[in-house]
């Protein structure tokens, strides 16, 4: 479980972990990202906090959600 910094909202800290996993290829383009339930289990956060994580990453364009199917990594432009 992640040790959370007290002065940064937890959803932002969890979103940063997922963002890093996308960046390092742990979650490649078009692969599923952890569900709300998986985020609550892995990070010990509330479901509403996990929803904020997904919403924030969607707003950044890093993930997209297919209703009834899950959330996936968006196709990212290649560096360089």
PDB file of N, CA, C and O in Angstrom, chain B, residues numbered from 101:
ATOM      1  N   UNK B 101       0.842  -1.184   0.000  1.00  0.00           N
ATOM      2  CA  UNK B 101       0.000   0.000   0.000  1.00  0.00           C
ATOM      3  C   UNK B 101       0.883   1.243   0.000  1.00  0.00           C
ATOM      4  O   UNK B 101       1.976   1.240   0.568  1.00  0.00           O
ATOM      5  N   UNK B 102       0.412   2.283  -0.628  1.00  0.00           N
ATOM      6  CA  UNK B 102       1.155   3.537  -0.757  1.00  0.00           C
ATOM      7  C   UNK B 102       1.077   4.317   0.547  1.00  0.00           C
ATOM      8  O   UNK B 102       0.036   4.348   1.203  1.00  0.00           O
ATOM      9  N   UNK B 103       2.174   4.937   0.912  1.00  0.00           N
ATOM     10  CA  UNK B 103       2.179   5.853   2.044  1.00  0.00           C
ATOM     11  C   UNK B 103       1.823   7.231   1.502  1.00  0.00           C
ATOM     12  O   UNK B 103       2.548   7.784   0.675  1.00  0.00           O
ATOM     13  N   UNK B 104       0.708   7.783   1.966  1.00  0.00           N
ATOM     14  CA  UNK B 104       0.203   9.041   1.431  1.00  0.00           C
ATOM     15  C   UNK B 104       0.798  10.239   2.155  1.00  0.00           C
ATOM     16  O   UNK B 104       0.952  10.236   3.376  1.00  0.00           O
ATOM     17  N   UNK B 105       1.131  11.272   1.370  1.00  0.00           N
ATOM     18  CA  UNK B 105       1.568  12.547   1.935  1.00  0.00           C
ATOM     19  C   UNK B 105       0.323  13.242   2.494  1.00  0.00           C
ATOM     20  O   UNK B 105      -0.713  13.262   1.829  1.00  0.00           O
ATOM     21  N   UNK B 106       0.403  13.804   3.685  1.00  0.00           N
ATOM     22  CA  UNK B 106      -0.794  14.390   4.303  1.00  0.00           C
ATOM     23  C   UNK B 106      -1.291  15.676   3.646  1.00  0.00           C
ATOM     24  O   UNK B 106      -2.459  16.033   3.801  1.00  0.00           O
ATOM     25  N   UNK B 107      -0.435  16.367   2.924  1.00  0.00           N
ATOM     26  CA  UNK B 107      -0.806  17.675   2.393  1.00  0.00           C
ATOM     27  C   UNK B 107      -1.261  17.657   0.929  1.00  0.00           C
ATOM     28  O   UNK B 107      -1.533  18.714   0.359  1.00  0.00           O
ATOM     29  N   UNK B 108      -1.347  16.477   0.315  1.00  0.00           N
ATOM     30  CA  UNK B 108      -1.787  16.355  -1.082  1.00  0.00           C
ATOM     31  C   UNK B 108      -2.992  15.433  -1.095  1.00  0.00           C
ATOM     32  O   UNK B 108      -2.961  14.366  -0.481  1.00  0.00           O
ATOM     33  N   UNK B 109      -4.072  15.833  -1.797  1.00  0.00           N
ATOM     34  CA  UNK B 109      -5.249  14.964  -1.833  1.00  0.00           C
ATOM     35  C   UNK B 109      -4.877  13.558  -2.324  1.00  0.00           C
ATOM     36  O   UNK B 109      -4.085  13.390  -3.251  1.00  0.00           O
ATOM     37  N   UNK B 110      -5.467  12.573  -1.680  1.00  0.00           N
ATOM     38  CA  UNK B 110      -5.142  11.182  -2.028  1.00  0.00           C
ATOM     39  C   UNK B 110      -5.435  10.868  -3.482  1.00  0.00           C
ATOM     40  O   UNK B 110      -4.675  10.142  -4.124  1.00  0.00           O
ATOM     41  N   UNK B 111      -6.529  11.405  -4.012  1.00  0.00           N
ATOM     42  CA  UNK B 111      -6.852  11.077  -5.404  1.00  0.00           C
ATOM     43  C   UNK B 111      -5.750  11.550  -6.334  1.00  0.00           C
ATOM     44  O   UNK B 111      -5.453  10.892  -7.331  1.00  0.00           O
ATOM     45  N   UNK B 112      -5.136  12.692  -6.018  1.00  0.00           N
ATOM     46  CA  UNK B 112      -4.041  13.198  -6.853  1.00  0.00           C
ATOM     47  C   UNK B 112      -2.811  12.288  -6.754  1.00  0.00           C
ATOM     48  O   UNK B 112      -2.120  12.061  -7.747  1.00  0.00           O
ATOM     49  N   UNK B 113      -2.547  11.776  -5.565  1.00  0.00           N
ATOM     50  CA  UNK B 113      -1.396  10.889  -5.385  1.00  0.00           C
ATOM     51  C   UNK B 113      -1.598   9.561  -6.112  1.00  0.00           C
ATOM     52  O   UNK B 113      -0.669   9.043  -6.732  1.00  0.00           O
ATOM     53  N   UNK B 114      -2.805   9.012  -6.037  1.00  0.00           N
ATOM     54  CA  UNK B 114      -3.091   7.760  -6.744  1.00  0.00           C
ATOM     55  C   UNK B 114      -3.066   8.003  -8.253  1.00  0.00           C
ATOM     56  O   UNK B 114      -2.544   7.179  -9.005  1.00  0.00           O
ATOM     57  N   UNK B 115      -3.626   9.126  -8.696  1.00  0.00           N
ATOM     58  CA  UNK B 115      -3.593   9.452 -10.127  1.00  0.00           C
ATOM     59  C   UNK B 115      -2.151   9.542 -10.618  1.00  0.00           C
ATOM     60  O   UNK B 115      -1.854   9.122 -11.737  1.00  0.00           O
ATOM     61  N   UNK B 116      -1.262  10.077  -9.806  1.00  0.00           N
ATOM     62  CA  UNK B 116       0.146  10.172 -10.193  1.00  0.00           C
ATOM     63  C   UNK B 116       0.765   8.781 -10.348  1.00  0.00           C
ATOM     64  O   UNK B 116       1.563   8.562 -11.259  1.00  0.00           O
ATOM     65  N   UNK B 117       0.413   7.853  -9.482  1.00  0.00           N
ATOM     66  CA  UNK B 117       0.918   6.479  -9.600  1.00  0.00           C
ATOM     67  C   UNK B 117       0.445   5.876 -10.922  1.00  0.00           C
ATOM     68  O   UNK B 117       1.240   5.278 -11.647  1.00  0.00           O
ATOM     69  N   UNK B 118      -0.832   6.027 -11.239  1.00  0.00           N
ATOM     70  CA  UNK B 118      -1.377   5.475 -12.485  1.00  0.00           C
ATOM     71  C   UNK B 118      -0.747   6.179 -13.687  1.00  0.00           C
ATOM     72  O   UNK B 118      -0.416   5.532 -14.681  1.00  0.00           O
ATOM     73  N   UNK B 119      -0.582   7.487 -13.602  1.00  0.00           N
ATOM     74  CA  UNK B 119       0.061   8.264 -14.668  1.00  0.00           C
ATOM     75  C   UNK B 119       1.473   7.733 -14.936  1.00  0.00           C
ATOM     76  O   UNK B 119       1.873   7.580 -16.090  1.00  0.00           O
ATOM     77  N   UNK B 120       2.219   7.456 -13.875  1.00  0.00           N
ATOM     78  CA  UNK B 120       3.576   6.912 -14.025  1.00  0.00           C
ATOM     79  C   UNK B 120       3.554   5.533 -14.660  1.00  0.00           C
ATOM     80  O   UNK B 120       4.408   5.215 -15.487  1.00  0.00           O
ATOM     81  N   UNK B 121       2.584   4.714 -14.279  1.00  0.00           N
ATOM     82  CA  UNK B 121       2.469   3.374 -14.859  1.00  0.00           C
ATOM     83  C   UNK B 121       2.149   3.449 -16.350  1.00  0.00           C
ATOM     84  O   UNK B 121       2.619   2.628 -17.137  1.00  0.00           O
ATOM     85  N   UNK B 122       1.349   4.437 -16.727  1.00  0.00           N
ATOM     86  CA  UNK B 122       1.062   4.634 -18.157  1.00  0.00           C
ATOM     87  C   UNK B 122       2.344   5.076 -18.865  1.00  0.00           C
ATOM     88  O   UNK B 122       2.683   4.563 -19.931  1.00  0.00           O
ATOM     89  N   UNK B 123       3.042   6.022 -18.265  1.00  0.00           N
ATOM     90  CA  UNK B 123       4.259   6.561 -18.873  1.00  0.00           C
ATOM     91  C   UNK B 123       5.350   5.499 -19.026  1.00  0.00           C
ATOM     92  O   UNK B 123       6.051   5.469 -20.037  1.00  0.00           O
ATOM     93  N   UNK B 124       5.494   4.625 -18.017  1.00  0.00           N
ATOM     94  CA  UNK B 124       6.569   3.631 -18.086  1.00  0.00           C
ATOM     95  C   UNK B 124       6.177   2.361 -18.839  1.00  0.00           C
ATOM     96  O   UNK B 124       6.982   1.439 -18.968  1.00  0.00           O
ATOM     97  N   UNK B 125       4.938   2.315 -19.335  1.00  0.00           N
ATOM     98  CA  UNK B 125       4.514   1.183 -20.142  1.00  0.00           C
ATOM     99  C   UNK B 125       3.896   0.033 -19.372  1.00  0.00           C
ATOM    100  O   UNK B 125       3.534  -0.982 -19.966  1.00  0.00           O
ATOM    101  N   UNK B 126       3.768   0.173 -18.055  1.00  0.00           N
ATOM    102  CA  UNK B 126       3.092  -0.862 -17.282  1.00  0.00           C
ATOM    103  C   UNK B 126       1.676  -1.051 -17.818  1.00  0.00           C
ATOM    104  O   UNK B 126       1.180  -2.173 -17.915  1.00  0.00           O
ATOM    105  N   UNK B 127       1.033   0.067 -18.165  1.00  0.00           N
ATOM    106  CA  UNK B 127      -0.276   0.046 -18.819  1.00  0.00           C
ATOM    107  C   UNK B 127      -0.084   0.642 -20.208  1.00  0.00           C
ATOM    108  O   UNK B 127      -0.129   1.863 -20.362  1.00  0.00           O
ATOM    109  N   UNK B 128       0.129  -0.188 -21.217  1.00  0.00           N
ATOM    110  CA  UNK B 128       0.332   0.332 -22.576  1.00  0.00           C
ATOM    111  C   UNK B 128      -0.973   0.840 -23.183  1.00  0.00           C
ATOM    112  O   UNK B 128      -2.050   0.564 -22.655  1.00  0.00           O
ATOM    113  N   UNK B 129      -0.884   1.586 -24.294  1.00  0.00           N
ATOM    114  CA  UNK B 129      -2.087   2.094 -24.961  1.00  0.00           C
ATOM    115  C   UNK B 129      -3.105   0.984 -25.223  1.00  0.00           C
ATOM    116  O   UNK B 129      -2.762  -0.131 -25.618  1.00  0.00           O
ATOM    117  N   UNK B 130      -4.346   1.329 -24.992  1.00  0.00           N
ATOM    118  CA  UNK B 130      -5.519   0.464 -25.190  1.00  0.00           C
ATOM    119  C   UNK B 130      -5.625  -0.681 -24.182  1.00  0.00           C
ATOM    120  O   UNK B 130      -6.491  -1.544 -24.322  1.00  0.00           O
ATOM    121  N   UNK B 131      -4.753  -0.700 -23.162  1.00  0.00           N
ATOM    122  CA  UNK B 131      -4.889  -1.716 -22.122  1.00  0.00           C
ATOM    123  C   UNK B 131      -5.789  -1.174 -21.010  1.00  0.00           C
ATOM    124  O   UNK B 131      -5.924   0.037 -20.836  1.00  0.00           O
ATOM    125  N   UNK B 132      -6.394  -2.086 -20.271  1.00  0.00           N
ATOM    126  CA  UNK B 132      -7.271  -1.681 -19.172  1.00  0.00           C
ATOM    127  C   UNK B 132      -6.462  -1.122 -18.021  1.00  0.00           C
ATOM    128  O   UNK B 132      -5.368  -1.598 -17.715  1.00  0.00           O
ATOM    129  N   UNK B 133      -7.012  -0.117 -17.398  1.00  0.00           N
ATOM    130  CA  UNK B 133      -6.449   0.403 -16.155  1.00  0.00           C
ATOM    131  C   UNK B 133      -7.284  -0.172 -15.012  1.00  0.00           C
ATOM    132  O   UNK B 133      -8.400  -0.641 -15.239  1.00  0.00           O
ATOM    133  N   UNK B 134      -6.759  -0.139 -13.793  1.00  0.00           N
ATOM    134  CA  UNK B 134      -7.506  -0.710 -12.671  1.00  0.00           C
ATOM    135  C   UNK B 134      -8.900  -0.082 -12.536  1.00  0.00           C
ATOM    136  O   UNK B 134      -9.086   1.123 -12.705  1.00  0.00           O
ATOM    137  N   UNK B 135      -9.851  -0.934 -12.231  1.00  0.00           N
ATOM    138  CA  UNK B 135     -11.225  -0.491 -12.009  1.00  0.00           C
ATOM    139  C   UNK B 135     -11.325   0.273 -10.693  1.00  0.00           C
ATOM    140  O   UNK B 135     -10.368   0.335  -9.921  1.00  0.00           O
ATOM    141  N   UNK B 136     -12.488   0.847 -10.452  1.00  0.00           N
ATOM    142  CA  UNK B 136     -12.738   1.538  -9.183  1.00  0.00           C
ATOM    143  C   UNK B 136     -12.491   0.569  -8.020  1.00  0.00           C
ATOM    144  O   UNK B 136     -11.805   0.907  -7.056  1.00  0.00           O
ATOM    145  N   UNK B 137     -13.053  -0.629  -8.124  1.00  0.00           N
ATOM    146  CA  UNK B 137     -12.879  -1.619  -7.052  1.00  0.00           C
ATOM    147  C   UNK B 137     -11.414  -2.001  -6.873  1.00  0.00           C
ATOM    148  O   UNK B 137     -10.948  -2.148  -5.743  1.00  0.00           O
ATOM    149  N   UNK B 138     -10.689  -2.163  -7.966  1.00  0.00           N
ATOM    150  CA  UNK B 138      -9.269  -2.508  -7.866  1.00  0.00           C
ATOM    151  C   UNK B 138      -8.469  -1.386  -7.222  1.00  0.00           C
ATOM    152  O   UNK B 138      -7.559  -1.646  -6.434  1.00  0.00           O
ATOM    153  N   UNK B 139      -8.800  -0.136  -7.549  1.00  0.00           N
ATOM    154  CA  UNK B 139      -8.104   0.997  -6.928  1.00  0.00           C
ATOM    155  C   UNK B 139      -8.375   1.050  -5.427  1.00  0.00           C
ATOM    156  O   UNK B 139      -7.467   1.309  -4.637  1.00  0.00           O
ATOM    157  N   UNK B 140      -9.634   0.801  -5.034  1.00  0.00           N
ATOM    158  CA  UNK B 140      -9.947   0.842  -3.598  1.00  0.00           C
ATOM    159  C   UNK B 140      -9.170  -0.239  -2.850  1.00  0.00           C
ATOM    160  O   UNK B 140      -8.693  -0.004  -1.739  1.00  0.00           O
ATOM    161  N   UNK B 141      -9.042  -1.413  -3.449  1.00  0.00           N
ATOM    162  CA  UNK B 141      -8.288  -2.500  -2.808  1.00  0.00           C
ATOM    163  C   UNK B 141      -6.796  -2.215  -2.758  1.00  0.00           C
ATOM    164  O   UNK B 141      -6.166  -2.338  -1.707  1.00  0.00           O
ATOM    165  N   UNK B 142      -6.234  -1.833  -3.902  1.00  0.00           N
ATOM    166  CA  UNK B 142      -4.781  -1.634  -3.966  1.00  0.00           C
ATOM    167  C   UNK B 142      -4.301  -0.488  -3.095  1.00  0.00           C
ATOM    168  O   UNK B 142      -3.268  -0.595  -2.435  1.00  0.00           O
ATOM    169  N   UNK B 143      -5.051   0.612  -3.092  1.00  0.00           N
ATOM    170  CA  UNK B 143      -4.580   1.816  -2.413  1.00  0.00           C
ATOM    171  C   UNK B 143      -5.282   2.100  -1.085  1.00  0.00           C
ATOM    172  O   UNK B 143      -4.903   3.024  -0.366  1.00  0.00           O
ATOM    173  N   UNK B 144      -6.301   1.309  -0.761  1.00  0.00           N
ATOM    174  CA  UNK B 144      -7.009   1.531   0.498  1.00  0.00           C
ATOM    175  C   UNK B 144      -7.753   2.850   0.528  1.00  0.00           C
ATOM    176  O   UNK B 144      -7.811   3.516   1.561  1.00  0.00           O
ATOM    177  N   UNK B 145      -8.330   3.231  -0.621  1.00  0.00           N
ATOM    178  CA  UNK B 145      -9.065   4.497  -0.724  1.00  0.00           C
ATOM    179  C   UNK B 145     -10.555   4.209  -0.876  1.00  0.00           C
ATOM    180  O   UNK B 145     -10.953   3.086  -1.186  1.00  0.00           O
ATOM    181  N   UNK B 146     -11.364   5.226  -0.658  1.00  0.00           N
ATOM    182  CA  UNK B 146     -12.810   5.109  -0.818  1.00  0.00           C
ATOM    183  C   UNK B 146     -13.174   5.091  -2.302  1.00  0.00           C
ATOM    184  O   UNK B 146     -12.417   5.571  -3.146  1.00  0.00           O
ATOM    185  N   UNK B 147     -14.335   4.533  -2.601  1.00  0.00           N
ATOM    186  CA  UNK B 147     -14.796   4.462  -3.989  1.00  0.00           C
ATOM    187  C   UNK B 147     -14.922   5.856  -4.603  1.00  0.00           C
ATOM    188  O   UNK B 147     -14.573   6.039  -5.769  1.00  0.00           O
ATOM    189  N   UNK B 148     -15.402   6.827  -3.862  1.00  0.00           N
ATOM    190  CA  UNK B 148     -15.524   8.187  -4.406  1.00  0.00           C
ATOM    191  C   UNK B 148     -14.150   8.757  -4.753  1.00  0.00           C
ATOM    192  O   UNK B 148     -14.014   9.487  -5.735  1.00  0.00           O
ATOM    193  N   UNK B 149     -13.141   8.433  -3.965  1.00  0.00           N
ATOM    194  CA  UNK B 149     -11.781   8.874  -4.256  1.00  0.00           C
ATOM    195  C   UNK B 149     -11.293   8.216  -5.543  1.00  0.00           C
ATOM    196  O   UNK B 149     -10.664   8.868  -6.376  1.00  0.00           O
ATOM    197  N   UNK B 150     -11.580   6.928  -5.705  1.00  0.00           N
ATOM    198  CA  UNK B 150     -11.192   6.217  -6.922  1.00  0.00           C
ATOM    199  C   UNK B 150     -11.897   6.797  -8.147  1.00  0.00           C
ATOM    200  O   UNK B 150     -11.303   6.888  -9.222  1.00  0.00           O
ATOM    201  N   UNK B 151     -13.162   7.189  -7.989  1.00  0.00           N
ATOM    202  CA  UNK B 151     -13.878   7.837  -9.093  1.00  0.00           C
ATOM    203  C   UNK B 151     -13.175   9.134  -9.496  1.00  0.00           C
ATOM    204  O   UNK B 151     -13.067   9.440 -10.684  1.00  0.00           O
ATOM    205  N   UNK B 152     -12.699   9.893  -8.510  1.00  0.00           N
ATOM    206  CA  UNK B 152     -11.974  11.131  -8.808  1.00  0.00           C
ATOM    207  C   UNK B 152     -10.689  10.844  -9.583  1.00  0.00           C
ATOM    208  O   UNK B 152     -10.307  11.614 -10.464  1.00  0.00           O
ATOM    209  N   UNK B 153     -10.024   9.737  -9.254  1.00  0.00           N
ATOM    210  CA  UNK B 153      -8.806   9.346  -9.970  1.00  0.00           C
ATOM    211  C   UNK B 153      -9.145   9.143 -11.442  1.00  0.00           C
ATOM    212  O   UNK B 153      -8.488   9.710 -12.315  1.00  0.00           O
ATOM    213  N   UNK B 154     -10.165   8.337 -11.722  1.00  0.00           N
ATOM    214  CA  UNK B 154     -10.562   8.074 -13.107  1.00  0.00           C
ATOM    215  C   UNK B 154     -10.978   9.366 -13.813  1.00  0.00           C
ATOM    216  O   UNK B 154     -10.570   9.616 -14.947  1.00  0.00           O
ATOM    217  N   UNK B 155     -11.783  10.176 -13.148  1.00  0.00           N
ATOM    218  CA  UNK B 155     -12.244  11.418 -13.766  1.00  0.00           C
ATOM    219  C   UNK B 155     -11.061  12.324 -14.110  1.00  0.00           C
ATOM    220  O   UNK B 155     -11.011  12.890 -15.202  1.00  0.00           O
ATOM    221  N   UNK B 156     -10.118  12.462 -13.190  1.00  0.00           N
ATOM    222  CA  UNK B 156      -8.949  13.305 -13.438  1.00  0.00           C
ATOM    223  C   UNK B 156      -8.120  12.810 -14.611  1.00  0.00           C
ATOM    224  O   UNK B 156      -7.681  13.604 -15.443  1.00  0.00           O
ATOM    225  N   UNK B 157      -7.904  11.499 -14.682  1.00  0.00           N
ATOM    226  CA  UNK B 157      -7.117  10.941 -15.787  1.00  0.00           C
ATOM    227  C   UNK B 157      -7.859  11.058 -17.114  1.00  0.00           C
ATOM    228  O   UNK B 157      -7.233  11.256 -18.155  1.00  0.00           O
ATOM    229  N   UNK B 158      -9.197  10.936 -17.090  1.00  0.00           N
ATOM    230  CA  UNK B 158      -9.991  11.151 -18.315  1.00  0.00           C
ATOM    231  C   UNK B 158      -9.876  12.601 -18.774  1.00  0.00           C
ATOM    232  O   UNK B 158      -9.692  12.863 -19.962  1.00  0.00           O
ATOM    233  N   UNK B 159      -9.983  13.541 -17.839  1.00  0.00           N
ATOM    234  CA  UNK B 159      -9.884  14.961 -18.186  1.00  0.00           C
ATOM    235  C   UNK B 159      -8.524  15.302 -18.782  1.00  0.00           C
ATOM    236  O   UNK B 159      -8.426  16.203 -19.616  1.00  0.00           O
ATOM    237  N   UNK B 160      -7.477  14.597 -18.369  1.00  0.00           N
ATOM    238  CA  UNK B 160      -6.140  14.797 -18.929  1.00  0.00           C
ATOM    239  C   UNK B 160      -5.984  14.125 -20.287  1.00  0.00           C
ATOM    240  O   UNK B 160      -5.012  14.373 -21.000  1.00  0.00           O
ATOM    241  N   UNK B 161      -6.950  13.270 -20.645  1.00  0.00           N
ATOM    242  CA  UNK B 161      -6.871  12.546 -21.906  1.00  0.00           C
ATOM    243  C   UNK B 161      -6.005  11.304 -21.841  1.00  0.00           C
ATOM    244  O   UNK B 161      -5.665  10.733 -22.877  1.00  0.00           O
ATOM    245  N   UNK B 162      -5.642  10.877 -20.635  1.00  0.00           N
ATOM    246  CA  UNK B 162      -4.788   9.697 -20.501  1.00  0.00           C
ATOM    247  C   UNK B 162      -5.570   8.394 -20.587  1.00  0.00           C
ATOM    248  O   UNK B 162      -5.036   7.375 -21.023  1.00  0.00           O
ATOM    249  N   UNK B 163      -6.837   8.424 -20.170  1.00  0.00           N
ATOM    250  CA  UNK B 163      -7.669   7.231 -20.251  1.00  0.00           C
ATOM    251  C   UNK B 163      -9.016   7.596 -20.850  1.00  0.00           C
ATOM    252  O   UNK B 163      -9.398   8.765 -20.895  1.00  0.00           O
ATOM    253  N   UNK B 164      -9.726   6.578 -21.306  1.00  0.00           N
ATOM    254  CA  UNK B 164     -11.108   6.741 -21.755  1.00  0.00           C
ATOM    255  C   UNK B 164     -11.903   5.571 -21.187  1.00  0.00           C
ATOM    256  O   UNK B 164     -11.346   4.517 -20.882  1.00  0.00           O
ATOM    257  N   UNK B 165     -13.207   5.771 -21.049  1.00  0.00           N
ATOM    258  CA  UNK B 165     -14.062   4.749 -20.469  1.00  0.00           C
ATOM    259  C   UNK B 165     -15.073   4.272 -21.498  1.00  0.00           C
ATOM    260  O   UNK B 165     -15.727   5.073 -22.166  1.00  0.00           O
ATOM    261  N   UNK B 166     -15.189   2.969 -21.612  1.00  0.00           N
ATOM    262  CA  UNK B 166     -16.215   2.335 -22.438  1.00  0.00           C
ATOM    263  C   UNK B 166     -17.286   1.840 -21.466  1.00  0.00           C
ATOM    264  O   UNK B 166     -17.047   0.892 -20.719  1.00  0.00           O
ATOM    265  N   UNK B 167     -18.475   2.476 -21.467  1.00  0.00           N
ATOM    266  CA  UNK B 167     -19.516   2.079 -20.515  1.00  0.00           C
ATOM    267  C   UNK B 167     -19.769   0.569 -20.549  1.00  0.00           C
ATOM    268  O   UNK B 167     -19.951  -0.026 -21.611  1.00  0.00           O
ATOM    269  N   UNK B 168     -19.776  -0.022 -19.376  1.00  0.00           N
ATOM    270  CA  UNK B 168     -20.015  -1.441 -19.239  1.00  0.00           C
ATOM    271  C   UNK B 168     -18.803  -2.318 -19.488  1.00  0.00           C
ATOM    272  O   UNK B 168     -18.846  -3.521 -19.227  1.00  0.00           O
ATOM    273  N   UNK B 169     -17.719  -1.736 -19.990  1.00  0.00           N
ATOM    274  CA  UNK B 169     -16.520  -2.525 -20.313  1.00  0.00           C
ATOM    275  C   UNK B 169     -15.318  -2.183 -19.447  1.00  0.00           C
ATOM    276  O   UNK B 169     -14.540  -3.074 -19.106  1.00  0.00           O
ATOM    277  N   UNK B 170     -15.146  -0.934 -19.087  1.00  0.00           N
ATOM    278  CA  UNK B 170     -14.011  -0.533 -18.271  1.00  0.00           C
ATOM    279  C   UNK B 170     -13.319   0.698 -18.818  1.00  0.00           C
ATOM    280  O   UNK B 170     -13.780   1.326 -19.770  1.00  0.00           O
ATOM    281  N   UNK B 171     -12.207   1.024 -18.194  1.00  0.00           N
ATOM    282  CA  UNK B 171     -11.408   2.182 -18.589  1.00  0.00           C
ATOM    283  C   UNK B 171     -10.083   1.708 -19.163  1.00  0.00           C
ATOM    284  O   UNK B 171      -9.488   0.739 -18.690  1.00  0.00           O
ATOM    285  N   UNK B 172      -9.637   2.413 -20.190  1.00  0.00           N
ATOM    286  CA  UNK B 172      -8.469   2.001 -20.966  1.00  0.00           C
ATOM    287  C   UNK B 172      -7.524   3.170 -21.176  1.00  0.00           C
ATOM    288  O   UNK B 172      -7.930   4.332 -21.140  1.00  0.00           O
ATOM    289  N   UNK B 173      -6.256   2.845 -21.397  1.00  0.00           N
ATOM    290  CA  UNK B 173      -5.253   3.862 -21.698  1.00  0.00           C
ATOM    291  C   UNK B 173      -5.493   4.396 -23.106  1.00  0.00           C
ATOM    292  O   UNK B 173      -5.666   3.626 -24.051  1.00  0.00           O
ATOM    293  N   UNK B 174      -5.502   5.694 -23.233  1.00  0.00           N
ATOM    294  CA  UNK B 174      -5.643   6.333 -24.543  1.00  0.00           C
ATOM    295  C   UNK B 174      -4.379   6.107 -25.359  1.00  0.00           C
ATOM    296  O   UNK B 174      -3.305   5.869 -24.806  1.00  0.00           O
ATOM    297  N   UNK B 175      -4.512   6.182 -26.664  1.00  0.00           N
ATOM    298  CA  UNK B 175      -3.343   6.098 -27.544  1.00  0.00           C
ATOM    299  C   UNK B 175      -2.537   7.366 -27.351  1.00  0.00           C
ATOM    300  O   UNK B 175      -3.043   8.463 -27.589  1.00  0.00           O
ATOM    301  N   UNK B 176      -1.296   7.236 -26.923  1.00  0.00           N
ATOM    302  CA  UNK B 176      -0.446   8.391 -26.666  1.00  0.00           C
ATOM    303  C   UNK B 176       0.526   8.592 -27.821  1.00  0.00           C
ATOM    304  O   UNK B 176       1.028   7.618 -28.382  1.00  0.00           O
ATOM    305  N   UNK B 177       0.797   9.846 -28.183  1.00  0.00           N
ATOM    306  CA  UNK B 177       1.792  10.081 -29.221  1.00  0.00           C
ATOM    307  C   UNK B 177       3.159   9.594 -28.778  1.00  0.00           C
ATOM    308  O   UNK B 177       3.496   9.676 -27.597  1.00  0.00           O
ATOM    309  N   UNK B 178       3.936   9.097 -29.701  1.00  0.00           N
ATOM    310  CA  UNK B 178       5.279   8.615 -29.385  1.00  0.00           C
ATOM    311  C   UNK B 178       6.213   9.793 -29.135  1.00  0.00           C
ATOM    312  O   UNK B 178       6.143  10.810 -29.825  1.00  0.00           O
ATOM    313  N   UNK B 179       7.089   9.647 -28.144  1.00  0.00           N
ATOM    314  CA  UNK B 179       8.101  10.681 -27.875  1.00  0.00           C
ATOM    315  C   UNK B 179       9.165  10.648 -28.952  1.00  0.00           C
ATOM    316  O   UNK B 179       9.509   9.598 -29.493  1.00  0.00           O
ATOM    317  N   UNK B 180       9.680  11.846 -29.245  1.00  0.00           N
ATOM    318  CA  UNK B 180      10.818  11.909 -30.126  1.00  0.00           C
ATOM    319  C   UNK B 180      10.442  12.074 -31.535  1.00  0.00           C
ATOM    320  O   UNK B 180      11.313  12.143 -32.403  1.00  0.00           O
TER     321      UNK B 180
END
